[in-house]
């Protein structure tokens, strides 16, 4: 009898353990299923948020185009003291109707700024359809010398820009030259803040250019003199090119510009950052503005 009772207890214990194992397995399976569903739902939410953020980034570029249009109707010169040049700090963007109904409704945050692409020396100037422009090549050599770079760097850039098709932007050019060991990456990085590749040759805007670029545009103008000219510009912008030469003369330098310069611009770079829920989009756009103020987006980069 005792042995039979022990056998029944043993069987009962096995049944209980088996039931617990089955329950645990079922619970794990349900948990895995719920986790998978939650993951898929989160992925869907992330895709929707990313799509919303990208749409807002496009809107931000359009907003920049409107600002540049307004600027063209009020001034025929461009400088960093104008409204278009004021950076937009991170700003909450909300749907008024959604916010009124739900204070916790999702909101986007947008920040960005507009930069003058013609503040930099345009490498497209050194050759047009494969034909070299010696004057502009000399400007490039003066720029690399001002930066303390070897002439080999300018040699490599000039040779590449004379071959069609040219790279779309400086990043592509630098990557190509570095990969072929035609210029050291450190030198290409040092040159990066002062050059750009635009769709066609353009003058340097002396109202926005750095001292290094200005020094390259004038033969015999040292970097210190160019910095003095920039300090003068910060007090009063150049309304015409002759203003720059007049102020150089006041500094004791009689030098006409050797590079192509102007006091206005047609190309601008818009950089923006959009945050929407868990999504974040960084966008950069190159914009061309014509004399009437109308503009078009040449190309964009988003990450």
C-alpha positions as CSV (number, residue, x, y, z in Angstrom):
1,X,0.0,0.0,0.0
2,X,2.8,2.4,1.0
3,X,4.7,1.6,-2.2
4,X,1.5,2.2,-4.2
5,X,1.0,5.6,-2.5
6,X,4.6,6.6,-3.2
7,X,4.1,5.6,-6.9
8,X,1.0,7.8,-7.1
9,X,2.8,10.8,-5.4
10,X,5.7,10.3,-7.8
11,X,3.4,10.3,-10.8
12,X,1.6,13.3,-9.4
13,X,4.9,15.2,-9.0
14,X,5.9,14.3,-12.5
15,X,2.6,15.6,-13.8
16,X,3.0,18.8,-11.9
17,X,6.5,19.4,-13.2
18,X,5.4,18.5,-16.7
19,X,2.5,21.0,-16.4
20,X,4.9,23.7,-15.1
21,X,7.3,23.0,-18.0
22,X,4.4,23.2,-20.5
23,X,3.2,26.5,-18.9
24,X,6.7,27.9,-18.9
25,X,7.2,27.0,-22.5
26,X,3.8,28.4,-23.5
27,X,4.6,31.6,-21.6
28,X,8.0,31.9,-23.3
29,X,6.3,31.4,-26.7
30,X,3.7,34.0,-26.0
31,X,6.3,36.4,-24.7
32,X,8.4,35.9,-27.8
33,X,5.4,36.4,-30.0
34,X,4.5,39.6,-28.2
35,X,8.1,40.8,-28.3
36,X,8.2,40.1,-32.0
37,X,4.9,42.0,-32.6
38,X,6.2,44.9,-30.4
39,X,9.5,44.9,-32.5
40,X,7.6,45.0,-35.8
41,X,5.3,47.8,-34.4
42,X,8.4,49.8,-33.3
43,X,10.0,49.3,-36.7
44,X,6.8,50.5,-38.4
45,X,6.7,53.5,-36.1
46,X,10.4,54.2,-36.8
47,X,9.8,54.1,-40.6
48,X,6.9,56.4,-40.3
49,X,8.8,58.8,-38.1
50,X,11.8,58.7,-40.5
51,X,9.5,59.4,-43.4
52,X,7.9,62.3,-41.5
53,X,11.4,63.7,-40.6
54,X,12.5,63.5,-44.3
55,X,9.4,65.3,-45.4
56,X,10.1,68.1,-42.8
57,X,13.7,68.3,-44.1
58,X,12.5,68.9,-47.6
59,X,10.2,71.6,-46.2
60,X,13.1,73.2,-44.4
61,X,15.0,73.5,-47.7
62,X,12.0,75.1,-49.3
63,X,11.8,77.5,-46.4
64,X,15.4,78.5,-47.1
65,X,14.6,79.1,-50.7
66,X,11.8,81.5,-49.7
67,X,14.3,83.4,-47.4
68,X,16.7,83.7,-50.3
69,X,14.0,84.9,-52.6
70,X,13.0,87.7,-50.2
71,X,16.6,88.7,-49.8
72,X,17.0,89.1,-53.6
73,X,14.1,91.6,-53.6
74,X,15.7,93.7,-50.9
75,X,19.4,93.8,-51.7
76,X,21.8,93.2,-54.6
77,X,24.8,92.3,-52.3
78,X,25.2,89.3,-50.0
79,X,26.9,89.2,-46.7
80,X,26.7,87.4,-43.3
81,X,25.0,90.4,-41.7
82,X,21.7,89.7,-43.6
83,X,18.7,87.8,-42.2
84,X,19.3,84.8,-44.4
85,X,22.7,84.2,-42.6
86,X,21.2,84.0,-39.1
87,X,21.2,80.3,-37.9
88,X,18.0,78.8,-36.9
89,X,18.4,77.3,-33.4
90,X,16.5,74.1,-32.6
91,X,12.9,75.0,-32.8
92,X,9.8,72.9,-32.0
93,X,7.5,72.5,-34.9
94,X,3.9,71.4,-34.0
95,X,0.6,70.9,-35.7
96,X,-1.6,73.6,-33.9
97,X,-4.7,71.5,-34.2
98,X,-3.0,68.3,-32.8
99,X,-1.4,70.3,-30.0
100,X,-4.7,71.8,-29.0
101,X,-6.3,68.4,-28.8
102,X,-3.4,66.6,-27.2
103,X,-0.5,68.5,-25.5
104,X,1.6,65.3,-25.7
105,X,1.2,65.0,-29.4
106,X,4.4,64.2,-31.3
107,X,6.4,67.2,-32.3
108,X,9.4,67.8,-34.6
109,X,12.4,69.9,-33.9
110,X,14.2,71.7,-36.7
111,X,17.5,73.6,-36.8
112,X,19.8,74.8,-39.6
113,X,21.4,77.6,-41.4
114,X,22.2,79.0,-44.9
115,X,25.9,79.4,-45.9
116,X,27.3,81.2,-48.9
117,X,28.9,78.6,-51.2
118,X,30.8,81.4,-53.0
119,X,32.6,82.3,-49.8
120,X,34.9,79.5,-51.0
121,X,37.1,79.3,-54.1
122,X,35.3,77.3,-56.7
123,X,37.5,74.6,-58.1
124,X,35.3,74.6,-61.3
125,X,37.0,77.9,-62.1
126,X,40.4,76.2,-63.0
127,X,39.0,74.6,-66.1
128,X,35.9,74.9,-68.3
129,X,35.0,71.8,-70.4
130,X,38.5,70.6,-70.0
131,X,40.1,73.9,-71.0
132,X,42.4,75.3,-68.3
133,X,42.0,78.9,-66.9
134,X,45.6,79.9,-66.0
135,X,44.4,83.0,-64.0
136,X,42.2,80.8,-61.8
137,X,44.8,78.1,-61.5
138,X,47.2,80.8,-60.1
139,X,44.6,81.7,-57.5
140,X,44.4,78.1,-56.4
141,X,48.2,77.9,-56.1
142,X,48.2,81.1,-54.0
143,X,45.6,79.6,-51.8
144,X,47.5,76.3,-51.2
145,X,50.7,78.3,-50.5
146,X,48.8,80.6,-48.0
147,X,47.7,77.4,-46.2
148,X,51.3,76.1,-46.2
149,X,50.5,73.2,-48.6
150,X,52.9,71.8,-51.2
151,X,52.3,72.8,-54.8
152,X,51.8,69.0,-55.5
153,X,48.3,69.3,-54.0
154,X,47.3,72.1,-56.4
155,X,48.9,70.1,-59.3
156,X,46.8,67.1,-58.5
157,X,43.6,69.1,-58.3
158,X,44.2,71.1,-61.5
159,X,45.0,67.9,-63.4
160,X,41.8,66.2,-62.2
161,X,39.5,69.2,-62.8
162,X,40.7,69.4,-66.4
163,X,39.2,65.9,-67.1
164,X,35.5,65.6,-67.7
165,X,33.3,64.7,-66.0
166,X,34.5,66.5,-62.9
167,X,33.6,65.3,-59.4
168,X,30.2,66.4,-58.1
169,X,31.7,67.9,-54.9
170,X,34.9,68.3,-53.0
171,X,34.4,65.3,-50.9
172,X,34.3,63.1,-54.0
173,X,37.4,64.8,-55.4
174,X,39.3,64.4,-52.1
175,X,38.4,60.8,-51.8
176,X,39.5,60.1,-55.4
177,X,42.9,61.9,-55.0
178,X,43.6,60.2,-51.7
179,X,42.7,56.8,-53.0
180,X,45.1,57.3,-55.9
181,X,47.8,58.6,-53.6
182,X,47.9,61.9,-55.6
183,X,47.6,64.1,-52.5
184,X,47.9,63.4,-48.8
185,X,44.5,63.2,-46.9
186,X,45.9,65.7,-44.3
187,X,46.5,68.3,-47.0
188,X,43.1,67.7,-48.6
189,X,41.4,68.1,-45.2
190,X,43.3,71.4,-44.6
191,X,42.0,72.7,-47.9
192,X,38.4,71.6,-47.4
193,X,37.0,74.7,-45.5
194,X,38.2,77.0,-48.3
195,X,37.1,75.3,-51.6
196,X,34.0,74.1,-53.2
197,X,32.9,72.6,-56.6
198,X,29.9,74.3,-58.1
199,X,28.2,73.5,-61.4
200,X,29.9,76.3,-63.2
201,X,32.6,78.9,-62.7
202,X,31.8,81.6,-60.1
203,X,33.5,84.6,-58.5
204,X,34.5,84.6,-54.8
205,X,32.2,86.8,-52.7
206,X,34.6,89.1,-50.8
207,X,31.8,89.9,-48.4
208,X,31.7,86.4,-47.0
209,X,35.1,84.8,-47.9
210,X,37.6,83.9,-45.3
211,X,40.9,85.8,-45.1
212,X,42.8,82.9,-46.6
213,X,40.6,82.9,-49.7
214,X,40.8,86.7,-50.0
215,X,44.6,86.6,-49.8
216,X,44.6,84.1,-52.7
217,X,42.4,86.5,-54.8
218,X,44.9,89.3,-54.6
219,X,48.5,89.1,-55.7
220,X,50.9,90.4,-53.0
221,X,48.3,90.5,-50.2
222,X,49.5,88.6,-47.2
223,X,47.3,86.7,-44.8
224,X,47.7,89.4,-42.2
225,X,46.6,92.1,-44.6
226,X,43.6,89.9,-45.7
227,X,42.6,89.6,-42.0
228,X,42.8,93.3,-41.7
229,X,40.5,93.6,-44.7
230,X,38.1,91.2,-43.2
231,X,38.1,93.2,-39.9
232,X,37.2,96.3,-42.0
233,X,34.5,94.3,-43.8
234,X,33.0,93.4,-40.5
235,X,32.6,97.1,-39.7
236,X,31.1,98.0,-43.1
237,X,30.5,95.5,-45.9
238,X,31.7,96.0,-49.5
239,X,29.0,97.4,-51.7
240,X,31.1,97.0,-54.8
241,X,34.4,95.3,-55.7
242,X,36.2,98.7,-55.8
243,X,35.5,99.0,-52.0
244,X,37.8,96.2,-51.3
245,X,40.7,97.6,-53.4
246,X,40.2,101.0,-51.9
247,X,40.5,99.6,-48.4
248,X,43.6,97.6,-49.4
249,X,45.0,100.9,-50.6
250,X,44.2,102.5,-47.2
251,X,46.2,99.6,-45.7
252,X,49.1,100.5,-47.8
253,X,48.7,97.9,-50.6
254,X,48.0,98.8,-54.2
255,X,46.7,95.5,-55.6
256,X,44.0,94.8,-58.1
257,X,42.3,91.5,-57.7
258,X,43.9,88.6,-59.6
259,X,41.1,86.2,-59.0
260,X,37.5,86.6,-60.0
261,X,35.6,88.3,-57.1
262,X,32.2,89.9,-56.5
263,X,30.0,91.2,-53.7
264,X,27.0,89.0,-54.4
265,X,26.3,85.3,-54.7
266,X,24.2,82.8,-56.7
267,X,25.0,79.6,-54.9
268,X,24.1,78.7,-51.3
269,X,24.4,75.7,-49.1
270,X,21.5,74.8,-46.7
271,X,22.3,72.6,-43.8
272,X,19.4,71.3,-41.6
273,X,18.7,68.8,-38.8
274,X,15.2,67.4,-38.1
275,X,14.2,65.3,-35.0
276,X,10.8,63.6,-35.0
277,X,10.2,61.1,-32.2
278,X,13.1,58.6,-32.4
279,X,14.0,59.6,-36.0
280,X,16.7,62.1,-36.9
281,X,17.6,63.4,-40.4
282,X,20.5,65.6,-41.3
283,X,20.2,67.2,-44.7
284,X,22.5,69.4,-46.9
285,X,21.3,71.1,-50.1
286,X,23.1,73.1,-52.7
287,X,20.8,75.9,-54.1
288,X,21.3,78.0,-57.1
289,X,19.6,81.4,-57.1
290,X,19.2,83.5,-60.3
291,X,19.2,87.3,-60.7
292,X,15.4,87.4,-60.2
293,X,15.6,85.6,-56.9
294,X,14.1,82.3,-58.2
295,X,16.0,79.3,-57.0
296,X,16.4,75.6,-57.6
297,X,17.9,72.7,-55.7
298,X,21.0,71.4,-57.5
299,X,21.4,68.3,-55.2
300,X,20.8,67.2,-51.7
301,X,22.5,64.8,-49.2
302,X,20.6,63.3,-46.3
303,X,21.8,61.0,-43.5
